[in-house]
Amino acid sequence: MATTVKANQFLVDKRGRPRAVVLSIVSYQKLLHLVEDATDALALKQAIRTRRGTLTHTDLLTRLKRQHLI
């Protein structure tokens, strides 16, 4: 059984205050991807700022080959 979710559907409490939102699976997945991208961007920004924990692509490949992971 398919259910259509209209934009901006909210679940409200007894006083009519919004407490939750109903999203389609597609919208939810897009939101998750945006959060993941933002988290990755912040981690990269922090790594660049501190210059800790980053490797060049070549160094990464060398380490992975040395550990027989690729």
PDB file of N, H, CA, C and O in Angstrom:
ATOM      1  N   MET A   1       0.838  -1.174   0.000  1.00  0.00           N
ATOM      2  CA  MET A   1       0.000   0.000   0.000  1.00  0.00           C
ATOM      3  C   MET A   1       0.889   1.246   0.000  1.00  0.00           C
ATOM      4  O   MET A   1       1.693   1.430   0.914  1.00  0.00           O
ATOM      5  N   ALA A   2       0.756   2.072  -0.981  1.00  0.00           N
ATOM      6  H   ALA A   2       0.103   1.922  -1.723  1.00  0.00           H
ATOM      7  CA  ALA A   2       1.558   3.284  -1.087  1.00  0.00           C
ATOM      8  C   ALA A   2       0.847   4.433  -0.387  1.00  0.00           C
ATOM      9  O   ALA A   2      -0.373   4.579  -0.460  1.00  0.00           O
ATOM     10  N   THR A   3       1.649   5.240   0.291  1.00  0.00           N
ATOM     11  H   THR A   3       2.640   5.122   0.350  1.00  0.00           H
ATOM     12  CA  THR A   3       1.115   6.414   0.968  1.00  0.00           C
ATOM     13  C   THR A   3       1.816   7.639   0.416  1.00  0.00           C
ATOM     14  O   THR A   3       3.040   7.652   0.288  1.00  0.00           O
ATOM     15  N   THR A   4       1.056   8.658   0.091  1.00  0.00           N
ATOM     16  H   THR A   4       0.062   8.647   0.195  1.00  0.00           H
ATOM     17  CA  THR A   4       1.626   9.899  -0.399  1.00  0.00           C
ATOM     18  C   THR A   4       1.778  10.865   0.763  1.00  0.00           C
ATOM     19  O   THR A   4       0.838  11.088   1.526  1.00  0.00           O
ATOM     20  N   VAL A   5       2.970  11.436   0.892  1.00  0.00           N
ATOM     21  H   VAL A   5       3.734  11.255   0.272  1.00  0.00           H
ATOM     22  CA  VAL A   5       3.216  12.418   1.935  1.00  0.00           C
ATOM     23  C   VAL A   5       3.321  13.783   1.284  1.00  0.00           C
ATOM     24  O   VAL A   5       4.152  14.009   0.404  1.00  0.00           O
ATOM     25  N   LYS A   6       2.469  14.684   1.728  1.00  0.00           N
ATOM     26  H   LYS A   6       1.794  14.500   2.443  1.00  0.00           H
ATOM     27  CA  LYS A   6       2.515  16.050   1.215  1.00  0.00           C
ATOM     28  C   LYS A   6       3.630  16.801   1.921  1.00  0.00           C
ATOM     29  O   LYS A   6       4.034  16.435   3.025  1.00  0.00           O
ATOM     30  N   ALA A   7       4.118  17.835   1.292  1.00  0.00           N
ATOM     31  H   ALA A   7       3.790  18.133   0.396  1.00  0.00           H
ATOM     32  CA  ALA A   7       5.191  18.644   1.883  1.00  0.00           C
ATOM     33  C   ALA A   7       4.726  19.279   3.188  1.00  0.00           C
ATOM     34  O   ALA A   7       3.561  19.650   3.330  1.00  0.00           O
ATOM     35  N   ASN A   8       5.639  19.398   4.127  1.00  0.00           N
ATOM     36  H   ASN A   8       6.585  19.097   4.012  1.00  0.00           H
ATOM     37  CA  ASN A   8       5.404  20.088   5.386  1.00  0.00           C
ATOM     38  C   ASN A   8       4.279  19.496   6.225  1.00  0.00           C
ATOM     39  O   ASN A   8       3.457  20.238   6.763  1.00  0.00           O
ATOM     40  N   GLN A   9       4.231  18.193   6.343  1.00  0.00           N
ATOM     41  H   GLN A   9       4.899  17.591   5.906  1.00  0.00           H
ATOM     42  CA  GLN A   9       3.264  17.573   7.248  1.00  0.00           C
ATOM     43  C   GLN A   9       3.900  17.454   8.620  1.00  0.00           C
ATOM     44  O   GLN A   9       5.006  16.932   8.762  1.00  0.00           O
ATOM     45  N   PHE A  10       3.196  17.939   9.626  1.00  0.00           N
ATOM     46  H   PHE A  10       2.297  18.363   9.511  1.00  0.00           H
ATOM     47  CA  PHE A  10       3.716  17.931  10.983  1.00  0.00           C
ATOM     48  C   PHE A  10       2.817  17.112  11.896  1.00  0.00           C
ATOM     49  O   PHE A  10       1.604  17.048  11.698  1.00  0.00           O
ATOM     50  N   LEU A  11       3.419  16.493  12.887  1.00  0.00           N
ATOM     51  H   LEU A  11       4.404  16.545  13.048  1.00  0.00           H
ATOM     52  CA  LEU A  11       2.670  15.877  13.967  1.00  0.00           C
ATOM     53  C   LEU A  11       2.667  16.895  15.093  1.00  0.00           C
ATOM     54  O   LEU A  11       3.711  17.445  15.445  1.00  0.00           O
ATOM     55  N   VAL A  12       1.492  17.146  15.657  1.00  0.00           N
ATOM     56  H   VAL A  12       0.644  16.700  15.371  1.00  0.00           H
ATOM     57  CA  VAL A  12       1.373  18.187  16.674  1.00  0.00           C
ATOM     58  C   VAL A  12       0.910  17.579  17.995  1.00  0.00           C
ATOM     59  O   VAL A  12       0.307  16.506  18.029  1.00  0.00           O
ATOM     60  N   ASP A  13       1.210  18.298  19.088  1.00  0.00           N
ATOM     61  H   ASP A  13       1.700  19.169  19.061  1.00  0.00           H
ATOM     62  CA  ASP A  13       0.748  17.856  20.402  1.00  0.00           C
ATOM     63  C   ASP A  13      -0.680  18.371  20.640  1.00  0.00           C
ATOM     64  O   ASP A  13      -1.297  18.950  19.746  1.00  0.00           O
ATOM     65  N   LYS A  14      -1.188  18.154  21.848  1.00  0.00           N
ATOM     66  H   LYS A  14      -0.687  17.684  22.575  1.00  0.00           H
ATOM     67  CA  LYS A  14      -2.566  18.540  22.168  1.00  0.00           C
ATOM     68  C   LYS A  14      -2.807  20.038  22.040  1.00  0.00           C
ATOM     69  O   LYS A  14      -3.937  20.476  21.822  1.00  0.00           O
ATOM     70  N   ARG A  15      -1.743  20.821  22.176  1.00  0.00           N
ATOM     71  H   ARG A  15      -0.826  20.465  22.353  1.00  0.00           H
ATOM     72  CA  ARG A  15      -1.877  22.275  22.065  1.00  0.00           C
ATOM     73  C   ARG A  15      -1.650  22.785  20.646  1.00  0.00           C
ATOM     74  O   ARG A  15      -1.697  23.991  20.401  1.00  0.00           O
ATOM     75  N   GLY A  16      -1.408  21.879  19.727  1.00  0.00           N
ATOM     76  H   GLY A  16      -1.370  20.900  19.926  1.00  0.00           H
ATOM     77  CA  GLY A  16      -1.213  22.265  18.339  1.00  0.00           C
ATOM     78  C   GLY A  16       0.203  22.662  17.990  1.00  0.00           C
ATOM     79  O   GLY A  16       0.451  23.178  16.901  1.00  0.00           O
ATOM     80  N   ARG A  17       1.147  22.427  18.908  1.00  0.00           N
ATOM     81  H   ARG A  17       0.945  22.007  19.793  1.00  0.00           H
ATOM     82  CA  ARG A  17       2.547  22.759  18.644  1.00  0.00           C
ATOM     83  C   ARG A  17       3.206  21.630  17.850  1.00  0.00           C
ATOM     84  O   ARG A  17       3.043  20.457  18.186  1.00  0.00           O
ATOM     85  N   PRO A  18       3.942  21.979  16.805  1.00  0.00           N
ATOM     86  CA  PRO A  18       4.612  20.947  16.006  1.00  0.00           C
ATOM     87  C   PRO A  18       5.635  20.187  16.849  1.00  0.00           C
ATOM     88  O   PRO A  18       6.426  20.794  17.570  1.00  0.00           O
ATOM     89  N   ARG A  19       5.613  18.870  16.756  1.00  0.00           N
ATOM     90  H   ARG A  19       4.970  18.377  16.170  1.00  0.00           H
ATOM     91  CA  ARG A  19       6.540  18.028  17.503  1.00  0.00           C
ATOM     92  C   ARG A  19       7.356  17.102  16.607  1.00  0.00           C
ATOM     93  O   ARG A  19       8.389  16.590  17.037  1.00  0.00           O
ATOM     94  N   ALA A  20       6.921  16.879  15.390  1.00  0.00           N
ATOM     95  H   ALA A  20       6.082  17.295  15.040  1.00  0.00           H
ATOM     96  CA  ALA A  20       7.643  16.001  14.464  1.00  0.00           C
ATOM     97  C   ALA A  20       7.214  16.362  13.045  1.00  0.00           C
ATOM     98  O   ALA A  20       6.213  17.045  12.828  1.00  0.00           O
ATOM     99  N   VAL A  21       7.997  15.885  12.097  1.00  0.00           N
ATOM    100  H   VAL A  21       8.810  15.330  12.273  1.00  0.00           H
ATOM    101  CA  VAL A  21       7.675  16.121  10.692  1.00  0.00           C
ATOM    102  C   VAL A  21       7.667  14.780   9.973  1.00  0.00           C
ATOM    103  O   VAL A  21       8.448  13.886  10.301  1.00  0.00           O
ATOM    104  N   VAL A  22       6.792  14.647   9.003  1.00  0.00           N
ATOM    105  H   VAL A  22       6.158  15.372   8.737  1.00  0.00           H
ATOM    106  CA  VAL A  22       6.695  13.433   8.204  1.00  0.00           C
ATOM    107  C   VAL A  22       7.375  13.709   6.863  1.00  0.00           C
ATOM    108  O   VAL A  22       7.004  14.637   6.144  1.00  0.00           O
ATOM    109  N   LEU A  23       8.388  12.876   6.536  1.00  0.00           N
ATOM    110  H   LEU A  23       8.689  12.122   7.120  1.00  0.00           H
ATOM    111  CA  LEU A  23       9.128  13.024   5.288  1.00  0.00           C
ATOM    112  C   LEU A  23       8.960  11.779   4.439  1.00  0.00           C
ATOM    113  O   LEU A  23       8.779  10.679   4.960  1.00  0.00           O
ATOM    114  N   SER A  24       9.020  11.957   3.141  1.00  0.00           N
ATOM    115  H   SER A  24       9.167  12.851   2.718  1.00  0.00           H
ATOM    116  CA  SER A  24       9.082  10.798   2.257  1.00  0.00           C
ATOM    117  C   SER A  24      10.458  10.152   2.419  1.00  0.00           C
ATOM    118  O   SER A  24      11.393  10.803   2.885  1.00  0.00           O
ATOM    119  N   ILE A  25      10.589   8.905   2.047  1.00  0.00           N
ATOM    120  H   ILE A  25       9.829   8.376   1.669  1.00  0.00           H
ATOM    121  CA  ILE A  25      11.882   8.217   2.129  1.00  0.00           C
ATOM    122  C   ILE A  25      12.915   8.958   1.281  1.00  0.00           C
ATOM    123  O   ILE A  25      14.062   9.110   1.702  1.00  0.00           O
ATOM    124  N   VAL A  26      12.531   9.410   0.121  1.00  0.00           N
ATOM    125  H   VAL A  26      11.600   9.287  -0.221  1.00  0.00           H
ATOM    126  CA  VAL A  26      13.454  10.125  -0.766  1.00  0.00           C
ATOM    127  C   VAL A  26      13.955  11.405  -0.095  1.00  0.00           C
ATOM    128  O   VAL A  26      15.151  11.695  -0.117  1.00  0.00           O
ATOM    129  N   SER A  27      13.039  12.164   0.498  1.00  0.00           N
ATOM    130  H   SER A  27      12.068  11.929   0.516  1.00  0.00           H
ATOM    131  CA  SER A  27      13.446  13.391   1.191  1.00  0.00           C
ATOM    132  C   SER A  27      14.344  13.071   2.378  1.00  0.00           C
ATOM    133  O   SER A  27      15.328  13.771   2.616  1.00  0.00           O
ATOM    134  N   TYR A  28      14.019  12.029   3.118  1.00  0.00           N
ATOM    135  H   TYR A  28      13.220  11.460   2.925  1.00  0.00           H
ATOM    136  CA  TYR A  28      14.826  11.621   4.263  1.00  0.00           C
ATOM    137  C   TYR A  28      16.236  11.235   3.824  1.00  0.00           C
ATOM    138  O   TYR A  28      17.215  11.626   4.459  1.00  0.00           O
ATOM    139  N   GLN A  29      16.340  10.466   2.736  1.00  0.00           N
ATOM    140  H   GLN A  29      15.544  10.148   2.220  1.00  0.00           H
ATOM    141  CA  GLN A  29      17.652  10.051   2.238  1.00  0.00           C
ATOM    142  C   GLN A  29      18.465  11.251   1.760  1.00  0.00           C
ATOM    143  O   GLN A  29      19.672  11.313   1.993  1.00  0.00           O
ATOM    144  N   LYS A  30      17.816  12.200   1.095  1.00  0.00           N
ATOM    145  H   LYS A  30      16.836  12.150   0.905  1.00  0.00           H
ATOM    146  CA  LYS A  30      18.506  13.418   0.658  1.00  0.00           C
ATOM    147  C   LYS A  30      19.017  14.199   1.864  1.00  0.00           C
ATOM    148  O   LYS A  30      20.137  14.710   1.850  1.00  0.00           O
ATOM    149  N   LEU A  31      18.196  14.291   2.903  1.00  0.00           N
ATOM    150  H   LEU A  31      17.286  13.876   2.915  1.00  0.00           H
ATOM    151  CA  LEU A  31      18.601  14.986   4.116  1.00  0.00           C
ATOM    152  C   LEU A  31      19.796  14.299   4.764  1.00  0.00           C
ATOM    153  O   LEU A  31      20.725  14.973   5.210  1.00  0.00           O
ATOM    154  N   LEU A  32      19.789  12.964   4.823  1.00  0.00           N
ATOM    155  H   LEU A  32      19.035  12.417   4.460  1.00  0.00           H
ATOM    156  CA  LEU A  32      20.917  12.225   5.374  1.00  0.00           C
ATOM    157  C   LEU A  32      22.197  12.492   4.590  1.00  0.00           C
ATOM    158  O   LEU A  32      23.262  12.680   5.178  1.00  0.00           O
ATOM    159  N   HIS A  33      22.090  12.507   3.267  1.00  0.00           N
ATOM    160  H   HIS A  33      21.224  12.353   2.790  1.00  0.00           H
ATOM    161  CA  HIS A  33      23.266  12.781   2.433  1.00  0.00           C
ATOM    162  C   HIS A  33      23.806  14.193   2.683  1.00  0.00           C
ATOM    163  O   HIS A  33      25.019  14.397   2.736  1.00  0.00           O
ATOM    164  N   LEU A  34      22.913  15.151   2.834  1.00  0.00           N
ATOM    165  H   LEU A  34      21.928  14.985   2.791  1.00  0.00           H
ATOM    166  CA  LEU A  34      23.351  16.521   3.118  1.00  0.00           C
ATOM    167  C   LEU A  34      24.072  16.596   4.461  1.00  0.00           C
ATOM    168  O   LEU A  34      25.085  17.285   4.583  1.00  0.00           O
ATOM    169  N   VAL A  35      23.559  15.897   5.460  1.00  0.00           N
ATOM    170  H   VAL A  35      22.736  15.338   5.360  1.00  0.00           H
ATOM    171  CA  VAL A  35      24.204  15.887   6.778  1.00  0.00           C
ATOM    172  C   VAL A  35      25.572  15.223   6.689  1.00  0.00           C
ATOM    173  O   VAL A  35      26.543  15.718   7.261  1.00  0.00           O
ATOM    174  N   GLU A  36      25.652  14.101   5.970  1.00  0.00           N
ATOM    175  H   GLU A  36      24.863  13.699   5.505  1.00  0.00           H
ATOM    176  CA  GLU A  36      26.937  13.416   5.794  1.00  0.00           C
ATOM    177  C   GLU A  36      27.949  14.307   5.082  1.00  0.00           C
ATOM    178  O   GLU A  36      29.112  14.377   5.479  1.00  0.00           O
ATOM    179  N   ASP A  37      27.505  14.979   4.039  1.00  0.00           N
ATOM    180  H   ASP A  37      26.560  14.921   3.716  1.00  0.00           H
ATOM    181  CA  ASP A  37      28.400  15.884   3.302  1.00  0.00           C
ATOM    182  C   ASP A  37      28.884  17.027   4.187  1.00  0.00           C
ATOM    183  O   ASP A  37      30.059  17.394   4.147  1.00  0.00           O
ATOM    184  N   ALA A  38      27.981  17.587   4.983  1.00  0.00           N
ATOM    185  H   ALA A  38      27.027  17.289   5.015  1.00  0.00           H
ATOM    186  CA  ALA A  38      28.365  18.678   5.875  1.00  0.00           C
ATOM    187  C   ALA A  38      29.351  18.192   6.931  1.00  0.00           C
ATOM    188  O   ALA A  38      30.312  18.892   7.252  1.00  0.00           O
ATOM    189  N   THR A  39      29.121  17.005   7.469  1.00  0.00           N
ATOM    190  H   THR A  39      28.341  16.437   7.209  1.00  0.00           H
ATOM    191  CA  THR A  39      30.027  16.429   8.466  1.00  0.00           C
ATOM    192  C   THR A  39      31.402  16.195   7.862  1.00  0.00           C
ATOM    193  O   THR A  39      32.419  16.499   8.485  1.00  0.00           O
ATOM    194  N   ASP A  40      31.435  15.652   6.646  1.00  0.00           N
ATOM    195  H   ASP A  40      30.609  15.404   6.140  1.00  0.00           H
ATOM    196  CA  ASP A  40      32.715  15.428   5.967  1.00  0.00           C
ATOM    197  C   ASP A  40      33.445  16.741   5.711  1.00  0.00           C
ATOM    198  O   ASP A  40      34.659  16.829   5.893  1.00  0.00           O
ATOM    199  N   ALA A  41      32.701  17.762   5.289  1.00  0.00           N
ATOM    200  H   ALA A  41      31.715  17.691   5.141  1.00  0.00           H
ATOM    201  CA  ALA A  41      33.314  19.066   5.014  1.00  0.00           C
ATOM    202  C   ALA A  41      33.909  19.669   6.283  1.00  0.00           C
ATOM    203  O   ALA A  41      34.998  20.242   6.253  1.00  0.00           O
ATOM    204  N   LEU A  42      33.196  19.539   7.391  1.00  0.00           N
ATOM    205  H   LEU A  42      32.311  19.073   7.416  1.00  0.00           H
ATOM    206  CA  LEU A  42      33.719  20.058   8.658  1.00  0.00           C
ATOM    207  C   LEU A  42      34.955  19.289   9.107  1.00  0.00           C
ATOM    208  O   LEU A  42      35.910  19.889   9.602  1.00  0.00           O
ATOM    209  N   ALA A  43      34.948  17.974   8.941  1.00  0.00           N
ATOM    210  H   ALA A  43      34.173  17.487   8.540  1.00  0.00           H
ATOM    211  CA  ALA A  43      36.113  17.166   9.311  1.00  0.00           C
ATOM    212  C   ALA A  43      37.319  17.539   8.457  1.00  0.00           C
ATOM    213  O   ALA A  43      38.436  17.639   8.965  1.00  0.00           O
ATOM    214  N   LEU A  44      37.095  17.744   7.164  1.00  0.00           N
ATOM    215  H   LEU A  44      36.188  17.663   6.751  1.00  0.00           H
ATOM    216  CA  LEU A  44      38.184  18.146   6.279  1.00  0.00           C
ATOM    217  C   LEU A  44      38.725  19.517   6.674  1.00  0.00           C
ATOM    218  O   LEU A  44      39.938  19.724   6.714  1.00  0.00           O
ATOM    219  N   LYS A  45      37.829  20.442   6.964  1.00  0.00           N
ATOM    220  H   LYS A  45      36.843  20.273   6.932  1.00  0.00           H
ATOM    221  CA  LYS A  45      38.243  21.785   7.372  1.00  0.00           C
ATOM    222  C   LYS A  45      39.096  21.715   8.642  1.00  0.00           C
ATOM    223  O   LYS A  45      40.120  22.390   8.741  1.00  0.00           O
ATOM    224  N   GLN A  46      38.675  20.903   9.607  1.00  0.00           N
ATOM    225  H   GLN A  46      37.843  20.354   9.526  1.00  0.00           H
ATOM    226  CA  GLN A  46      39.433  20.750  10.844  1.00  0.00           C
ATOM    227  C   GLN A  46      40.790  20.114  10.576  1.00  0.00           C
ATOM    228  O   GLN A  46      41.797  20.541  11.141  1.00  0.00           O
ATOM    229  N   ALA A  47      40.827  19.095   9.714  1.00  0.00           N
ATOM    230  H   ALA A  47      40.009  18.749   9.255  1.00  0.00           H
ATOM    231  CA  ALA A  47      42.092  18.431   9.393  1.00  0.00           C
ATOM    232  C   ALA A  47      43.055  19.397   8.718  1.00  0.00           C
ATOM    233  O   ALA A  47      44.250  19.394   9.014  1.00  0.00           O
ATOM    234  N   ILE A  48      42.547  20.212   7.823  1.00  0.00           N
ATOM    235  H   ILE A  48      41.577  20.214   7.583  1.00  0.00           H
ATOM    236  CA  ILE A  48      43.402  21.183   7.139  1.00  0.00           C
ATOM    237  C   ILE A  48      43.901  22.228   8.130  1.00  0.00           C
ATOM    238  O   ILE A  48      45.065  22.626   8.089  1.00  0.00           O
ATOM    239  N   ARG A  49      43.015  22.671   9.022  1.00  0.00           N
ATOM    240  H   ARG A  49      42.069  22.347   9.056  1.00  0.00           H
ATOM    241  CA  ARG A  49      43.380  23.709   9.996  1.00  0.00           C
ATOM    242  C   ARG A  49      44.459  23.202  10.952  1.00  0.00           C
ATOM    243  O   ARG A  49      45.380  23.945  11.291  1.00  0.00           O
ATOM    244  N   THR A  50      44.357  21.959  11.385  1.00  0.00           N
ATOM    245  H   THR A  50      43.609  21.355  11.109  1.00  0.00           H
ATOM    246  CA  THR A  50      45.315  21.421  12.359  1.00  0.00           C
ATOM    247  C   THR A  50      46.473  20.691  11.697  1.00  0.00           C
ATOM    248  O   THR A  50      47.508  20.454  12.320  1.00  0.00           O
ATOM    249  N   ARG A  51      46.289  20.336  10.427  1.00  0.00           N
ATOM    250  H   ARG A  51      45.448  20.528   9.921  1.00  0.00           H
ATOM    251  CA  ARG A  51      47.294  19.587   9.675  1.00  0.00           C
ATOM    252  C   ARG A  51      47.676  18.281  10.367  1.00  0.00           C
ATOM    253  O   ARG A  51      48.810  17.814  10.257  1.00  0.00           O
ATOM    254  N   ARG A  52      46.723  17.707  11.073  1.00  0.00           N
ATOM    255  H   ARG A  52      45.802  18.086  11.162  1.00  0.00           H
ATOM    256  CA  ARG A  52      46.936  16.399  11.681  1.00  0.00           C
ATOM    257  C   ARG A  52      46.002  15.405  11.018  1.00  0.00           C
ATOM    258  O   ARG A  52      44.866  15.728  10.670  1.00  0.00           O
ATOM    259  N   GLY A  53      46.500  14.200  10.851  1.00  0.00           N
ATOM    260  H   GLY A  53      47.423  13.938  11.134  1.00  0.00           H
ATOM    261  CA  GLY A  53      45.643  13.131  10.350  1.00  0.00           C
ATOM    262  C   GLY A  53      45.362  13.149   8.868  1.00  0.00           C
ATOM    263  O   GLY A  53      44.437  12.470   8.422  1.00  0.00           O
ATOM    264  N   THR A  54      46.119  13.899   8.081  1.00  0.00           N
ATOM    265  H   THR A  54      46.870  14.451   8.443  1.00  0.00           H
ATOM    266  CA  THR A  54      45.894  13.894   6.636  1.00  0.00           C
ATOM    267  C   THR A  54      47.108  13.317   5.925  1.00  0.00           C
ATOM    268  O   THR A  54      48.246  13.472   6.369  1.00  0.00           O
ATOM    269  N   LEU A  55      46.838  12.653   4.820  1.00  0.00           N
ATOM    270  H   LEU A  55      45.913  12.527   4.460  1.00  0.00           H
ATOM    271  CA  LEU A  55      47.885  12.068   3.981  1.00  0.00           C
ATOM    272  C   LEU A  55      47.645  12.489   2.546  1.00  0.00           C
ATOM    273  O   LEU A  55      46.520  12.800   2.155  1.00  0.00           O
ATOM    274  N   THR A  56      48.699  12.495   1.776  1.00  0.00           N
ATOM    275  H   THR A  56      49.613  12.242   2.093  1.00  0.00           H
ATOM    276  CA  THR A  56      48.509  12.683   0.340  1.00  0.00           C
ATOM    277  C   THR A  56      47.921  11.390  -0.213  1.00  0.00           C
ATOM    278  O   THR A  56      48.002  10.338   0.423  1.00  0.00           O
ATOM    279  N   HIS A  57      47.344  11.475  -1.372  1.00  0.00           N
ATOM    280  H   HIS A  57      47.278  12.329  -1.888  1.00  0.00           H
ATOM    281  CA  HIS A  57      46.766  10.296  -2.004  1.00  0.00           C
ATOM    282  C   HIS A  57      47.835   9.229  -2.229  1.00  0.00           C
ATOM    283  O   HIS A  57      47.596   8.045  -1.991  1.00  0.00           O
ATOM    284  N   THR A  58      48.998   9.646  -2.681  1.00  0.00           N
ATOM    285  H   THR A  58      49.192  10.607  -2.874  1.00  0.00           H
ATOM    286  CA  THR A  58      50.104   8.714  -2.926  1.00  0.00           C
ATOM    287  C   THR A  58      50.533   8.015  -1.645  1.00  0.00           C
ATOM    288  O   THR A  58      50.740   6.802  -1.644  1.00  0.00           O
ATOM    289  N   ASP A  59      50.670   8.767  -0.549  1.00  0.00           N
ATOM    290  H   ASP A  59      50.502   9.753  -0.550  1.00  0.00           H
ATOM    291  CA  ASP A  59      51.046   8.160   0.729  1.00  0.00           C
ATOM    292  C   ASP A  59      49.991   7.169   1.206  1.00  0.00           C
ATOM    293  O   ASP A  59      50.324   6.109   1.735  1.00  0.00           O
ATOM    294  N   LEU A  60      48.732   7.510   1.021  1.00  0.00           N
ATOM    295  H   LEU A  60      48.461   8.372   0.591  1.00  0.00           H
ATOM    296  CA  LEU A  60      47.655   6.605   1.412  1.00  0.00           C
ATOM    297  C   LEU A  60      47.739   5.301   0.627  1.00  0.00           C
ATOM    298  O   LEU A  60      47.656   4.217   1.206  1.00  0.00           O
ATOM    299  N   LEU A  61      47.905   5.403  -0.689  1.00  0.00           N
ATOM    300  H   LEU A  61      47.973   6.282  -1.160  1.00  0.00           H
ATOM    301  CA  LEU A  61      48.020   4.203  -1.517  1.00  0.00           C
ATOM    302  C   LEU A  61      49.213   3.360  -1.099  1.00  0.00           C
ATOM    303  O   LEU A  61      49.110   2.135  -1.035  1.00  0.00           O
ATOM    304  N   THR A  62      50.329   3.986  -0.817  1.00  0.00           N
ATOM    305  H   THR A  62      50.413   4.981  -0.868  1.00  0.00           H
ATOM    306  CA  THR A  62      51.529   3.265  -0.376  1.00  0.00           C
ATOM    307  C   THR A  62      51.248   2.504   0.912  1.00  0.00           C
ATOM    308  O   THR A  62      51.599   1.330   1.027  1.00  0.00           O
ATOM    309  N   ARG A  63      50.623   3.155   1.872  1.00  0.00           N
ATOM    310  H   ARG A  63      50.337   4.109   1.778  1.00  0.00           H
ATOM    311  CA  ARG A  63      50.306   2.497   3.161  1.00  0.00           C
ATOM    312  C   ARG A  63      49.331   1.346   2.972  1.00  0.00           C
ATOM    313  O   ARG A  63      49.508   0.278   3.557  1.00  0.00           O
ATOM    314  N   LEU A  64      48.310   1.557   2.163  1.00  0.00           N
ATOM    315  H   LEU A  64      48.167   2.425   1.687  1.00  0.00           H
ATOM    316  CA  LEU A  64      47.332   0.498   1.937  1.00  0.00           C
ATOM    317  C   LEU A  64      47.961  -0.710   1.232  1.00  0.00           C
ATOM    318  O   LEU A  64      47.646  -1.856   1.554  1.00  0.00           O
ATOM    319  N   LYS A  65      48.842  -0.448   0.279  1.00  0.00           N
ATOM    320  H   LYS A  65      49.098   0.483   0.017  1.00  0.00           H
ATOM    321  CA  LYS A  65      49.542  -1.539  -0.418  1.00  0.00           C
ATOM    322  C   LYS A  65      50.459  -2.267   0.542  1.00  0.00           C
ATOM    323  O   LYS A  65      50.527  -3.495   0.511  1.00  0.00           O
ATOM    324  N   ARG A  66      51.155  -1.552   1.382  1.00  0.00           N
ATOM    325  H   ARG A  66      51.099  -0.554   1.408  1.00  0.00           H
ATOM    326  CA  ARG A  66      52.076  -2.146   2.356  1.00  0.00           C
ATOM    327  C   ARG A  66      51.319  -3.060   3.321  1.00  0.00           C
ATOM    328  O   ARG A  66      51.852  -4.074   3.772  1.00  0.00           O
ATOM    329  N   GLN A  67      50.072  -2.694   3.633  1.00  0.00           N
ATOM    330  H   GLN A  67      49.639  -1.870   3.266  1.00  0.00           H
ATOM    331  CA  GLN A  67      49.249  -3.494   4.554  1.00  0.00           C
ATOM    332  C   GLN A  67      48.420  -4.549   3.800  1.00  0.00           C
ATOM    333  O   GLN A  67      47.587  -5.238   4.389  1.00  0.00           O
ATOM    334  N   HIS A  68      48.667  -4.658   2.495  1.00  0.00           N
ATOM    335  H   HIS A  68      49.343  -4.098   2.017  1.00  0.00           H
ATOM    336  CA  HIS A  68      47.986  -5.632   1.631  1.00  0.00           C
ATOM    337  C   HIS A  68      46.456  -5.438   1.656  1.00  0.00           C
ATOM    338  O   HIS A  68      45.696  -6.405   1.611  1.00  0.00           O
ATOM    339  N   LEU A  69      46.037  -4.197   1.728  1.00  0.00           N
ATOM    340  H   LEU A  69      46.654  -3.411   1.765  1.00  0.00           H
ATOM    341  CA  LEU A  69      44.608  -3.896   1.718  1.00  0.00           C
ATOM    342  C   LEU A  69      44.115  -3.566   0.316  1.00  0.00           C
ATOM    343  O   LEU A  69      42.914  -3.576   0.046  1.00  0.00           O
ATOM    344  N   ILE A  70      45.075  -3.270  -0.582  1.00  0.00           N
ATOM    345  H   ILE A  70      46.050  -3.261  -0.362  1.00  0.00           H
ATOM    346  CA  ILE A  70      44.699  -3.061  -1.988  1.00  0.00           C
ATOM    347  C   ILE A  70      45.719  -3.754  -2.864  1.00  0.00           C
ATOM    348  O   ILE A  70      45.610  -3.716  -4.090  1.00  0.00           O
TER     349      ILE A  70
END
